[in-house]
């Protein structure tokens, strides 16, 4: 399980374990918080294609799907 705190999400780098559409390396480009400082929205962008995806930030904790950093 990857350790992760919502305050450090923005601009963090991630590697997807199973590559799809040649998209392996990603960066968090947008994080929106509500008035209670809970994450409302998290946008991740593929480095090679610049495709953006809305994800649940808690999914990044799953080390079977995501690795922290670019590997």
Z-matrix of the N, CA and C atoms (Angstrom, degrees):
N
C 1 1.454
C 2 1.528 1 108.72
N 3 1.319 2 115.89 1 128.12
C 4 1.462 3 121.77 2 176.85
C 5 1.519 4 109.96 3 -75.65
N 6 1.333 5 116.17 4 136.35
C 7 1.463 6 120.65 5 174.55
C 8 1.517 7 107.67 6 -82.91
N 9 1.327 8 115.61 7 137.39
C 10 1.452 9 119.54 8 -174.21
C 11 1.521 10 110.17 9 -157.24
N 12 1.318 11 115.57 10 136.79
C 13 1.461 12 121.26 11 175.77
C 14 1.532 13 107.22 12 -122.37
N 15 1.323 14 118.16 13 135.42
C 16 1.471 15 120.35 14 -175.74
C 17 1.525 16 114.77 15 -58.62
N 18 1.324 17 118.09 16 -26.01
C 19 1.470 18 121.04 17 -178.44
C 20 1.524 19 112.79 18 -68.69
N 21 1.323 20 117.92 19 -22.34
C 22 1.468 21 121.02 20 -177.50
C 23 1.536 22 112.28 21 -107.81
N 24 1.316 23 117.75 22 15.17
C 25 1.465 24 121.24 23 -179.23
C 26 1.524 25 113.28 24 -66.71
N 27 1.325 26 116.64 25 -45.94
C 28 1.461 27 121.05 26 -172.70
C 29 1.523 28 111.25 27 -57.26
N 30 1.321 29 115.87 28 128.43
C 31 1.473 30 125.71 29 179.81
C 32 1.528 31 113.56 30 69.40
N 33 1.333 32 117.68 31 10.77
C 34 1.466 33 118.61 32 175.86
C 35 1.532 34 108.84 33 -74.92
N 36 1.336 35 115.84 34 153.25
C 37 1.460 36 122.24 35 -174.37
C 38 1.520 37 109.37 36 -111.05
N 39 1.349 38 115.41 37 142.49
C 40 1.453 39 121.85 38 -175.16
C 41 1.521 40 110.98 39 -139.54
N 42 1.329 41 115.80 40 149.57
C 43 1.452 42 122.92 41 175.57
C 44 1.519 43 107.69 42 -118.72
N 45 1.335 44 116.05 43 128.53
C 46 1.452 45 120.52 44 178.27
C 47 1.528 46 108.63 45 -83.94
N 48 1.321 47 117.09 46 133.43
C 49 1.457 48 121.92 47 -176.85
C 50 1.525 49 110.52 48 -67.01
N 51 1.324 50 117.70 49 -47.60
C 52 1.465 51 122.01 50 178.82
C 53 1.531 52 108.54 51 -102.20
N 54 1.311 53 115.76 52 111.53
C 55 1.461 54 122.14 53 -176.23
C 56 1.528 55 109.90 54 -74.57
N 57 1.337 56 116.00 55 134.09
C 58 1.469 57 122.51 56 174.96
C 59 1.524 58 108.02 57 -131.56
N 60 1.317 59 117.08 58 134.34
C 61 1.468 60 123.17 59 179.51
C 62 1.532 61 111.80 60 57.22
N 63 1.318 62 117.10 61 33.16
C 64 1.463 63 123.96 62 -179.26
C 65 1.528 64 112.72 63 61.97
N 66 1.326 65 117.06 64 16.18
C 67 1.463 66 121.89 65 179.18
C 68 1.531 67 108.39 66 -97.62
N 69 1.313 68 115.40 67 107.67
C 70 1.462 69 121.42 68 -177.71
C 71 1.527 70 112.00 69 -116.22
N 72 1.336 71 116.62 70 -41.34
C 73 1.464 72 121.59 71 -176.60
C 74 1.527 73 110.21 72 -103.11
N 75 1.319 74 115.03 73 135.92
C 76 1.465 75 122.03 74 -175.60
C 77 1.525 76 110.63 75 -135.87
N 78 1.335 77 115.36 76 158.37
C 79 1.456 78 121.91 77 174.87
C 80 1.530 79 108.21 78 -137.77
N 81 1.327 80 116.02 79 140.24
C 82 1.458 81 121.44 80 175.89
C 83 1.531 82 107.45 81 -76.27
N 84 1.328 83 116.72 82 120.38
C 85 1.466 84 120.62 83 -175.91
C 86 1.526 85 113.52 84 -107.18
N 87 1.333 86 117.13 85 -17.76
C 88 1.467 87 118.49 86 -179.48
C 89 1.525 88 109.34 87 -151.45
N 90 1.327 89 115.38 88 132.34
C 91 1.457 90 122.04 89 174.30
C 92 1.522 91 106.82 90 -133.57
N 93 1.317 92 116.12 91 126.55
C 94 1.463 93 121.66 92 179.67
C 95 1.524 94 108.56 93 -115.24
N 96 1.338 95 115.35 94 131.84
C 97 1.456 96 121.96 95 179.57
C 98 1.523 97 110.43 96 -110.09
N 99 1.335 98 116.88 97 150.67
C 100 1.461 99 120.76 98 173.66
C 101 1.531 100 109.07 99 -88.37
N 102 1.319 101 116.97 100 -174.53
C 103 1.465 102 120.90 101 -176.15
C 104 1.531 103 112.76 102 -66.71
N 105 1.320 104 118.00 103 -19.03
C 106 1.470 105 122.04 104 177.61
C 107 1.528 106 112.38 105 -96.59
N 108 1.329 107 116.39 106 13.11
C 109 1.462 108 123.42 107 179.92
C 110 1.533 109 113.65 108 63.51
N 111 1.338 110 115.91 109 28.81
C 112 1.460 111 121.39 110 172.38
C 113 1.525 112 108.07 111 -94.01
N 114 1.321 113 116.72 112 143.55
C 115 1.466 114 120.35 113 -179.55
C 116 1.531 115 109.25 114 -69.15
N 117 1.333 116 115.64 115 123.78
C 118 1.457 117 121.78 116 176.94
C 119 1.516 118 111.01 117 -94.56
N 120 1.327 119 115.63 118 -40.72
C 121 1.456 120 120.35 119 -175.13
C 122 1.522 121 109.25 120 -145.60
N 123 1.336 122 115.53 121 141.95
C 124 1.453 123 121.82 122 178.13
C 125 1.529 124 107.64 123 -136.75
N 126 1.336 125 116.52 124 123.23
C 127 1.463 126 122.32 125 -179.48
C 128 1.527 127 108.45 126 -112.39
N 129 1.334 128 115.75 127 128.78
C 130 1.458 129 121.94 128 178.61
C 131 1.531 130 107.69 129 -115.79
N 132 1.335 131 116.49 130 139.11
C 133 1.464 132 121.59 131 -176.64
C 134 1.523 133 110.00 132 -119.89
N 135 1.338 134 115.74 133 132.70
C 136 1.457 135 121.46 134 175.11
C 137 1.522 136 108.45 135 -72.63
N 138 1.327 137 117.05 136 131.77
C 139 1.459 138 121.59 137 -175.83
C 140 1.527 139 111.42 138 -67.45
N 141 1.328 140 118.13 139 -42.30
C 142 1.459 141 121.44 140 -174.05
C 143 1.533 142 112.90 141 -75.35
N 144 1.331 143 117.72 142 -38.74
C 145 1.465 144 120.74 143 -174.28
C 146 1.527 145 113.59 144 -106.91
N 147 1.312 146 117.29 145 -13.77
C 148 1.469 147 123.84 146 -177.01
C 149 1.528 148 112.80 147 63.79
N 150 1.337 149 117.27 148 17.86
C 151 1.461 150 120.61 149 172.87
C 152 1.518 151 108.77 150 -70.65
N 153 1.324 152 115.86 151 139.20
C 154 1.462 153 121.00 152 -179.86
C 155 1.522 154 109.59 153 -109.32
N 156 1.324 155 115.51 154 143.09
C 157 1.453 156 122.05 155 -179.87
C 158 1.520 157 109.05 156 -134.64
N 159 1.316 158 115.40 157 138.26
C 160 1.462 159 120.80 158 173.97
C 161 1.526 160 106.08 159 -87.17
N 162 1.347 161 116.38 160 126.71
C 163 1.457 162 120.53 161 -178.58
C 164 1.519 163 110.54 162 -130.55
N 165 1.305 164 115.19 163 161.63
C 166 1.457 165 121.19 164 170.06
C 167 1.525 166 106.23 165 -83.21
N 168 1.300 167 118.65 166 118.82
C 169 1.463 168 122.26 167 -174.11
C 170 1.521 169 112.10 168 -59.37
N 171 1.311 170 118.00 169 -25.90
C 172 1.468 171 121.00 170 179.61
C 173 1.535 172 111.73 171 -69.24
N 174 1.335 173 117.59 172 -21.94
C 175 1.465 174 120.95 173 177.04
C 176 1.529 175 111.39 174 -63.39
N 177 1.327 176 117.33 175 -25.24
C 178 1.458 177 121.26 176 179.60
C 179 1.529 178 111.99 177 -67.01
N 180 1.308 179 117.92 178 -18.39
C 181 1.465 180 121.43 179 178.61
C 182 1.522 181 112.40 180 -72.15
N 183 1.325 182 117.66 181 -18.75
C 184 1.460 183 122.39 182 -177.96
C 185 1.528 184 109.57 183 -77.74
N 186 1.322 185 117.15 184 105.66
C 187 1.463 186 121.32 185 -177.00
C 188 1.529 187 112.91 186 -73.49
N 189 1.316 188 117.97 187 -9.00
C 190 1.469 189 120.75 188 174.29
C 191 1.524 190 111.19 189 -78.88
N 192 1.333 191 117.03 190 -17.94
C 193 1.462 192 122.44 191 -178.98
C 194 1.524 193 111.84 192 -110.68
N 195 1.345 194 117.52 193 -39.55
C 196 1.460 195 122.61 194 -174.73
C 197 1.518 196 111.99 195 -127.00
N 198 1.334 197 116.50 196 144.16
C 199 1.457 198 122.94 197 171.48
C 200 1.525 199 107.58 198 -118.47
N 201 1.324 200 116.39 199 137.91
C 202 1.455 201 121.49 200 179.96
C 203 1.525 202 109.16 201 -72.04
N 204 1.326 203 116.84 202 133.07
C 205 1.462 204 122.24 203 -178.78
C 206 1.522 205 110.80 204 86.90
N 207 1.342 206 115.59 205 178.75
C 208 1.461 207 121.34 206 178.05
C 209 1.510 208 108.09 207 -100.11
N 210 1.319 209 115.43 208 118.25
C 211 1.459 210 120.37 209 -176.80
C 212 1.505 211 111.09 210 -127.22
